[in-house]
Amino acid sequence: MRSGAVVVTCGSIHSPALLLRSGVSLPALGRFLALHPATAVFAEMDEAVRPWTGTLQAHYSDQFADLDHGYGFKFETAPVHPSFLALAAPWESAAQYADRMARLARTALCGILLRDRFGGRVSVDRAGSPIVDYRVSRYDAVHLRRALASAAELLEAAGAREIWPPLARWISYKPGPARAREAWLARVDAAGRGANQLLLVTFHQMASCRMGASASTSVVDPEHRVWGVRGLYVADASVFPTASGVNPMLTIMGIAHRAAGIIALSH
């Protein structure tokens, strides 16, 4: 028995890998992967803030979300529990690391969510397993640098005692002296923001099977159909044409609902 429709919903890493393993060959397949690179700037406060308690992600700011044609970054709050700080705290010695972890109750965070304009690529190895190749582009790195500086400024205004980013090296500053933040940012630049230098994480993966009007620049057509393969559809975040710039959860739900309606009317 043959199915009239096959729907791929493996996510933006495994959907292109599945299509590649299945012999689909399109120029855009696996390309344009967007990750919303995320990081943060941390601060020690005078009083306990207990960052693992309270409403999760209760605040955000989109003041810098449109720095250039819709691309920029957002600030978000996030819960800082022990395992999160253990991941993000710079480590130069056991004593320094233990001291930083012991100050968790007074640690605050300004989360950074970058809308990346230029993405990476998903390919497969000989065994068919997905390989992700992604580097923050020069264009996006400009926004990332501004995000670090602006997050530090925000934490200063909130009364931070000491401020640092999740670099591999411990690079902090204490607000107060003139141009302290500028001098700190120069040291951050010197430390680097590349692989194994600055902690970057991704919560949202998108656009590796992007939707478009041409098989030369996209993987699915406006009806979610994979170009050149009858009855094959993709209905997850991989069909986003670009990074959304916002949490994609509701958009993914909308995409799935739309695709289901199209498939129901077509088969």
Secondary structure, DSSP 8 states (H G I E B T S, - for coil): ---S-EEE-SHHHHHHHHHHHTT---TTTTEEEB---EEEEEEE-SS---TTSSSTT--EE-TTS-SBTTB-EEEE-----HHHHHHHS--S-HHHHHHHHHTGGGEEEEEEEE--SS-EEEEE-TTS-EEEE----HHHHHHHHHHHHHHHHHHHHTT-SEEE--BSS---B-S-STTHHHHHHHHHHHH-SSTTTB--B-S--B-TT-B-S-TTT-SB-TTSBBTT-TTEEE-SGGG-SS--SS--HHHHHHHHHHHHHHHHHH-
